Amino acid sequence: MKALARANKVRTDRAQLKRDLKAKKKFIYNILLEPPDYVETMKVFDLILASPKYGRIKTNKILQQCRISPSKTVGGLSQRQRTELVSMLR
């Protein structure tokens, strides 16, 4: 039951984050530099896709240029990948 409650909390927090990104209340580069706990296991592709102005094609191009796999999680990014990605998104 604890795991189910935690999973529900993570889903609701991520949904709120996506709404905040769309409304420009939060910025993706701040989230990538200091990711909250509930974002650590989120795929980088999904996080970028939730931001305004980034569709599937643009997101794939950015990830290719930064040499990041689309299945990579935010918590699994190296420092080099993180800083390169943030500079591309600014």
N, CA, C and O of each residue as an XYZ file, in Angstrom:
360
protein
N       0.828     -1.192      0.000
C       0.000      0.000      0.000
C       0.874      1.259      0.000
O       0.520      2.264     -0.615
N       2.019      1.197      0.694
C       2.913      2.357      0.712
C       3.464      2.642     -0.681
O       3.572      3.795     -1.101
N       3.810      1.566     -1.390
C       4.344      1.737     -2.746
C       3.289      2.330     -3.665
O       3.603      3.181     -4.497
N       2.062      1.900     -3.529
C       0.963      2.427     -4.346
C       0.727      3.900     -4.044
O       0.509      4.697     -4.956
N       0.770      4.258     -2.778
C       0.586      5.660     -2.391
C       1.723      6.529     -2.920
O       1.496      7.650     -3.375
N       2.947      6.006     -2.858
C       4.093      6.751     -3.373
C       3.993      6.930     -4.883
O       4.277      8.011     -5.399
N       3.594      5.880     -5.593
C       3.448      5.955     -7.053
C       2.375      6.973     -7.438
O       2.550      7.728     -8.395
N       1.279      6.996     -6.704
C       0.225      7.980     -6.981
C       0.718      9.399     -6.734
O       0.395     10.315     -7.489
N       1.500      9.575     -5.678
C       2.050     10.901     -5.359
C       3.001     11.367     -6.463
O       2.965     12.529     -6.868
N       3.852     10.456     -6.949
C       4.791     10.787     -8.023
C       4.023     11.181     -9.287
O       4.378     12.156     -9.948
N       2.975     10.428     -9.623
C       2.188     10.737    -10.827
C       1.516     12.102    -10.726
O       1.518     12.869    -11.688
N       0.945     12.405     -9.572
C       0.271     13.704     -9.428
C       1.284     14.853     -9.436
O       1.012     15.914     -9.996
N       2.447     14.646     -8.818
C       3.484     15.684     -8.828
C       3.999     15.928    -10.249
O       4.217     17.075    -10.640
N       4.193     14.859    -11.019
C       4.650     15.014    -12.404
C       3.602     15.704    -13.268
O       3.940     16.526    -14.119
N       2.341     15.374    -13.052
C       1.266     16.023    -13.805
C       1.243     17.519    -13.498
O       1.058     18.337    -14.399
N       1.430     17.878    -12.230
C       1.468     19.296    -11.855
C       2.681     19.980    -12.466
O       2.585     21.124    -12.913
N       3.816     19.298    -12.492
C       5.022     19.851    -13.097
C       4.793     20.132    -14.581
O       5.179     21.189    -15.080
N       4.173     19.197    -15.281
C       3.896     19.390    -16.703
C       2.966     20.586    -16.923
O       3.155     21.357    -17.864
N       1.971     20.736    -16.060
C       1.074     21.899    -16.171
C       1.838     23.195    -15.913
O       1.619     24.196    -16.596
N       2.732     23.174    -14.928
C       3.530     24.363    -14.622
C       4.484     24.716    -15.763
O       4.706     25.893    -16.047
N       5.044     23.707    -16.413
C       5.913     23.962    -17.563
C       5.125     24.590    -18.705
O       5.588     25.544    -19.330
N       3.956     24.067    -18.973
C       3.114     24.611    -20.049
C       2.712     26.049    -19.759
O       2.656     26.879    -20.666
N       2.432     26.344    -18.489
C       2.002     27.686    -18.092
C       3.193     28.623    -17.858
O       3.005     29.790    -17.516
N       4.405     28.121    -18.041
C       5.642     28.883    -17.844
C       5.806     29.380    -16.409
O       6.397     30.434    -16.172
N       5.277     28.611    -15.456
C       5.492     28.915    -14.039
C       6.831     28.354    -13.580
O       7.436     28.872    -12.642
N       7.290     27.302    -14.239
C       8.591     26.692    -13.972
C       9.328     26.559    -15.295
O       8.711     26.501    -16.358
N      10.647     26.510    -15.220
C      11.464     26.407    -16.420
C      12.261     25.112    -16.403
O      12.755     24.682    -15.361
N      12.375     24.500    -17.573
C      12.973     23.175    -17.684
C      14.435     23.164    -17.257
O      14.896     22.186    -16.669
N      15.168     24.231    -17.543
C      16.589     24.216    -17.189
C      16.793     24.238    -15.677
O      17.767     23.672    -15.182
N      15.891     24.882    -14.934
C      15.983     24.846    -13.462
C      15.723     23.439    -12.940
O      16.368     22.986    -11.995
N      14.779     22.760    -13.562
C      14.433     21.395    -13.142
C      15.575     20.429    -13.462
O      15.867     19.528    -12.675
N      16.222     20.618    -14.618
C      17.329     19.748    -14.991
C      18.553     19.969    -14.100
O      19.265     19.017    -13.781
N      18.800     21.208    -13.699
C      19.962     21.484    -12.855
C      19.781     20.971    -11.435
O      20.724     20.450    -10.841
N      18.573     21.113    -10.882
C      18.281     20.629     -9.531
C      16.958     19.871     -9.546
O      15.927     20.404     -9.136
N      16.991     18.620    -10.020
C      15.734     17.868    -10.141
C      15.156     17.437     -8.796
O      15.882     16.930     -7.941
N      13.849     17.638     -8.606
C      13.194     17.110     -7.395
C      13.187     15.570     -7.429
O      13.445     14.967     -8.471
N      12.895     14.960     -6.310
C      12.907     13.494     -6.211
C      11.982     12.830     -7.227
O      12.344     11.823     -7.834
N      10.802     13.388     -7.409
C       9.825     12.747     -8.286
C      10.176     12.861     -9.771
O       9.531     12.226    -10.605
N      11.180     13.652    -10.108
C      11.592     13.808    -11.509
C      12.777     12.894    -11.840
O      13.044     12.634    -13.013
N      13.476     12.414    -10.837
C      14.679     11.605    -11.043
C      14.451     10.416    -11.991
O      15.315     10.111    -12.813
N      13.308      9.750    -11.884
C      13.052      8.562    -12.702
C      12.258      8.871    -13.972
O      11.875      7.955    -14.700
N      12.011     10.142    -14.239
C      11.276     10.552    -15.435
C      12.222     10.579    -16.634
O      13.382     10.967    -16.498
N      11.745     10.176    -17.785
C      12.575     10.205    -18.981
C      12.806     11.649    -19.417
O      11.898     12.478    -19.363
N      14.034     11.937    -19.848
C      14.394     13.281    -20.294
C      13.523     13.676    -21.488
O      13.090     14.823    -21.592
N      13.268     12.728    -22.384
C      12.441     12.980    -23.565
C      11.064     13.502    -23.155
O      10.579     14.480    -23.723
N      10.435     12.857    -22.176
C       9.100     13.267    -21.725
C       9.127     14.641    -21.056
O       8.192     15.429    -21.198
N      10.195     14.916    -20.335
C      10.314     16.214    -19.656
C      10.439     17.348    -20.679
O       9.768     18.373    -20.553
N      11.284     17.171    -21.676
C      11.438     18.206    -22.702
C      10.156     18.355    -23.501
O       9.751     19.468    -23.835
N       9.525     17.246    -23.805
C       8.285     17.261    -24.585
C       7.177     18.017    -23.862
O       6.290     18.571    -24.512
N       7.208     18.051    -22.547
C       6.190     18.757    -21.768
C       6.380     20.270    -21.806
O       5.481     21.017    -21.420
N       7.543     20.725    -22.270
C       7.819     22.162    -22.332
C       7.222     22.771    -23.593
O       7.133     22.110    -24.628
N       6.811     24.037    -23.503
C       6.292     24.703    -24.702
C       7.382     24.836    -25.771
O       8.565     24.940    -25.445
N       6.994     24.833    -27.008
C       7.858     24.992    -28.183
C       8.673     23.757    -28.533
O       9.468     23.810    -29.470
N       8.511     22.649    -27.823
C       9.288     21.449    -28.118
C       8.365     20.294    -28.452
O       7.626     19.799    -27.601
N       8.422     19.873    -29.717
C       7.666     18.706    -30.160
C       8.590     17.510    -30.234
O       9.737     17.566    -29.790
N       8.083     16.430    -30.798
C       8.871     15.191    -30.879
C      10.128     15.358    -31.723
O      11.200     14.898    -31.329
N      10.013     16.002    -32.868
C      11.155     16.129    -33.781
C      12.240     17.017    -33.176
O      13.417     16.655    -33.191
N      11.853     18.167    -32.650
C      12.823     19.080    -32.050
C      13.490     18.438    -30.834
O      14.693     18.589    -30.625
N      12.703     17.725    -30.040
C      13.249     17.046    -28.865
C      14.265     15.980    -29.272
O      15.330     15.874    -28.664
N      13.944     15.195    -30.291
C      14.879     14.170    -30.769
C      16.171     14.787    -31.291
O      17.251     14.251    -31.044
N      16.080     15.907    -32.009
C      17.280     16.577    -32.527
C      18.165     17.066    -31.396
O      19.386     16.918    -31.453
N      17.559     17.647    -30.370
C      18.325     18.145    -29.220
C      19.029     16.995    -28.513
O      20.208     17.098    -28.173
N      18.310     15.905    -28.293
C      18.908     14.753    -27.610
C      20.033     14.145    -28.438
O      21.041     13.706    -27.883
N      19.871     14.113    -29.763
C      20.931     13.590    -30.629
C      22.171     14.469    -30.562
O      23.290     13.963    -30.473
N      21.976     15.787    -30.605
C      23.118     16.705    -30.555
C      23.863     16.595    -29.231
O      25.084     16.752    -29.190
N      23.146     16.331    -28.162
C      23.769     16.195    -26.837
C      24.249     14.770    -26.565
O      24.812     14.499    -25.505
N      24.034     13.874    -27.499
C      24.401     12.461    -27.369
C      23.749     11.820    -26.148
O      24.411     11.184    -25.327
N      22.412     12.007    -26.051
C      21.628     11.447    -24.955
C      20.575     10.522    -25.544
O      19.879     10.894    -26.490
N      20.455      9.343    -25.002
C      19.446      8.394    -25.445
C      18.052      8.894    -25.046
O      17.892      9.435    -23.952
N      17.044      8.726    -25.906
C      15.683      9.149    -25.550
C      15.120      8.419    -24.332
O      14.193      8.913    -23.690
N      15.663      7.262    -24.012
C      15.168      6.505    -22.862
C      15.906      6.844    -21.564
O      15.617      6.257    -20.521
N      16.851      7.780    -21.616
C      17.632      8.169    -20.435
C      16.745      8.899    -19.431
O      15.902      9.711    -19.813
N      16.936      8.608    -18.151
C      16.170      9.286    -17.112
C      16.918     10.539    -16.656
O      18.124     10.664    -16.871
N      16.206     11.450    -16.036
C      16.803     12.694    -15.553
C      17.885     12.387    -14.514
O      18.942     13.019    -14.515
N      17.630     11.439    -13.645
C      18.609     11.067    -12.634
C      19.833     10.376    -13.201
O      20.885     10.369    -12.562
N      19.721      9.795    -14.385
C      20.829      9.076    -15.010
C      21.720      9.934    -15.879
O      22.667      9.423    -16.477
N      21.441     11.243    -15.968
C      22.268     12.129    -16.780
C      23.595     12.399    -16.099
O      23.654     12.603    -14.887
N      24.668     12.398    -16.894
C      25.966     12.793    -16.349
C      26.003     14.315    -16.258
O      25.139     14.998    -16.809
N      26.992     14.833    -15.571
C      27.102     16.285    -15.429
C      27.320     16.947    -16.789
O      26.767     18.014    -17.053
N      28.124     16.320    -17.654
C      28.356     16.849    -18.991
C      27.058     16.908    -19.779
O      26.753     17.926    -20.400
N      26.294     15.827    -19.758
C      25.027     15.784    -20.482
C      24.060     16.824    -19.938
O      23.360     17.492    -20.698
N      24.028     16.953    -18.641
C      23.108     17.895    -17.987
C      23.420     19.339    -18.401
O      22.518     20.083    -18.784
N      24.697     19.732    -18.323
C      25.064     21.108    -18.661
C      24.895     21.377    -20.157
O      24.468     22.465    -20.544
N      25.226     20.397    -20.998
C      25.061     20.562    -22.440
C      23.587     20.707    -22.798
O      23.223     21.530    -23.639
N      22.750     19.914    -22.165
C      21.314     19.963    -22.426
C      20.731     21.297    -21.969
O      19.917     21.892    -22.676
N      21.135     21.764    -20.809
C      20.637     23.051    -20.290
C      21.041     24.193    -21.222
O      20.244     25.095    -21.482
N      22.288     24.155    -21.728
C      22.726     25.218    -22.640
C      21.949     25.182    -23.951
O      21.702     26.233    -24.543
N      21.564     24.012    -24.411
C      20.762     23.900    -25.639
C      19.339     24.411    -25.432
O      18.740     24.955    -26.360
N      18.797     24.246    -24.244
C      17.417     24.625    -23.981
C      17.253     26.086    -23.590
O      16.135     26.600    -23.625
N      18.319     26.764    -23.224
C      18.214     28.178    -22.830
C      18.079     29.075    -24.010
O      17.979     30.292    -23.852
